[in-house]
Amino acid sequence: ATSGSEVVGGGGSVSSYGPLSGQLMSAMKEACRRAMLVQPVRIMTAMYSCEIHATSEVLGRVYAVLGRRGGRVLHEDLRPGSTNVFSVRAVIPVAESFGFAPEIRKKTSGSAMPQLFFSHWEVVPSDPFWVPTTDEELLHFGEKADSENSALVYMNSVRRRKGLTVYEKIVEHAEKQRTMMRT
């Protein structure tokens, strides 16, 4: 016996939402997914604020490490009461920060000391699904689009870490290989 609000489905299961509820949910999910993909996709990345104290002799190497890891220097000034120790404030993506402190200490022979703490979220400016299509884009970037798409790199690293499928070509831009004759 069922109450008046419950409907028995074709498989004999009791559903209080009616026989079309599963189809309606699937249609709504697909509609929401397509609506999200109408606009260009953007990825948010967490950013660390980085405070680095370094001597003037190693300041160039500090900037090199920050630049290599996608960091931006926000402020630099001489520490009060010091003649050659600078305080550098920068932001660096959390995804690029793994191994940052040991690398900066290694490059500066221990004379720069970084301190990282969460600062904010920032939109990665590129679309992870972008490929060159127009004539101008093909002329500027080439058919291969050799410049690295940072949003795609972030997305693929997260997918790998979570054990999800990563859509990458194993062999990219290969040319014909000459075979050797067996003797």
Beta strands, then each sheet from edge to edge (+ up, - down):
strand 1: 7-8
strand 2: 14-15
strand 3: 43-55
strand 4: 72-78
strand 5: 85-93
strand 6: 112-124
sheet 1: 1+ 2-
sheet 2: 4+ 5- 3+ 6-
end
